[in-house]
Amino acid sequence: MENANNNGKGRTWLTVVVVLATFLLMAFLVNQMVKVAQPGDVNAARAAARAKDNLEIRGAGADAAKHWGLVDAPKGVVRMPIEDAMKVTVQGYQQPAAFRSNLTMRLEKAFPPPVNYE
């Protein structure tokens, strides 16, 4: 009887050791994957290049929002400054029905519906 009881304790310790070794192996593998998959550090030169690109993009967007521009010449689509667009919208809504139909007509001209080839 004493032998059977001692054998159970041995199996319990073996199970604990195997589970602990499995967790340690898992932690080691996760640590290695983090090292391998982690992107490189952003150095000062790359950070400066990103900041310069960001300034150029924001400057182009600000310029486009403040000045007239041609978007699509064949369709006659232009870009207008935001202030002018707000003025035109306020003036247009003095007669809402006419403004809505005019706006719908211009949208259909700029963005025609897709052709159904059935």
HUURDA-V34064 format. One record per pair of residues at least 4 apart in sequence whose C-alpha atoms are under 6 Angstrom apart, sorted by the first residue. I is the first residue (numbers start at 1). GAP is how many residues later the second one is. If there is no record, write none. Layout:
{{I | GAP} {I | GAP}}
This chain:
{{11 | 4} {33 | 4} {34 | 4} {55 | 4} {65 | 16} {66 | 15} {67 | 14} {68 | 11} {68 | 12} {68 | 13} {69 | 9} {69 | 10} {70 | 8} {71 | 6} {71 | 7} {72 | 4} {72 | 5} {88 | 4} {92 | 7} {96 | 4} {99 | 4} {107 | 4} {108 | 4}}
